Amino acid sequence: MVTPLKPAMYNPRTAKLRFNFRLFNNCVFVGAITIIFLFIFARFDWYWIADLALMGALFYFYFFILQNRPIKLHCPHCEKIIRSNTPWVCGFCKESNRNANEYSFVDKCGHCKDEPKAYKCHHCGEMIYLSDDEDKINYAYALNSPVEIPQLDERAIKRQAHEGKKEDKINAIEAAELDLKLKQIKERKKGPKLKTPYEQKQELCEKDYVGIMGVVEYVRRKTIEVEKLYKNDPESLKKALEAIKEIESRHM
């Protein structure tokens, strides 16, 4: 339920008019004070000193107090006060307006010059309409407002997760390729490893041992194989054993 605005001078729908009339109102106010006090001081001999003091005081009052004085509006939902100098984000161009004294959400954006017709209350998160048509499209909201949290749909979340996994895999591949290239560069810098005479002899002996024992192991296994294969055929077994001996004699 919308609570009636209190007081009426804080009505959000008059905020733009009150904001734009600040200069006029301030000038009228300062002008009235100036006329009143000049008329009073004119009765005294030291009026010119008082006039100078008055001009200095009014100068400070106008430029440092009145000029930057924000207007106020009530949220019709939570009844809390909102000031027109609240830094805000434009709903049209998504740019931030930090100079809210000059470009307020009740007036227009300092970047795209569009005029918001609604403002999301940074207290309760409800919409405050700034015009009679109650248009909340491209509404304005406070900069870093806790009630303005962008909601991602399910497809956007899945797309972000997929892109994250894809990026991780690409990074892993690039890292592996760089590691391989670095290893190759280090190996080229070191050059081929030169073996000592002892290592060279040991390598030759190892080759001879493998060559000899390889034949011996082959003969042993082949003999067992043919004995099982031709156990009922003495003639074929004799020929097979002779063939094995011939192989052994050639490679030993």
CORCOR-V705255 format. One record per helix or strand of 3 or more residues. SS is the DSSP state (H for helix, E for strand). FROM is the first residue (numbers start at 1). LEN is the number of residues. Records with the same first field share a line. If there is no record, write none. Layout:
# CORCOR-V705255
SS->FROM-LEN / FROM-LEN
This chain:
# CORCOR-V705255
H->8-3 / 12-9 / 22-20 / 47-20 / 154-37 / 197-33 / 234-18
E->72-3 / 81-3 / 118-3 / 127-3 / 140-3
